[in-house]
Amino acid sequence: MAGKPPPPRQTSSKVSTLASNVLSGQVKPTVAQSKTLAASALGQDQTKGQKPK
């Protein structure tokens, strides 16, 4: 099945809840939580590298 894109990655409910709480201003994330959120975002990036300008 060449040409078929991989299925989208799922974010765990724990990370999703943390992101929601941070964005709503209810929680100020710790360094570890910030790293978890960043890793989740980068892990879901469908394109690798930077786009040419």
Beta strands, then each sheet from edge to edge (+ up, - down):
end
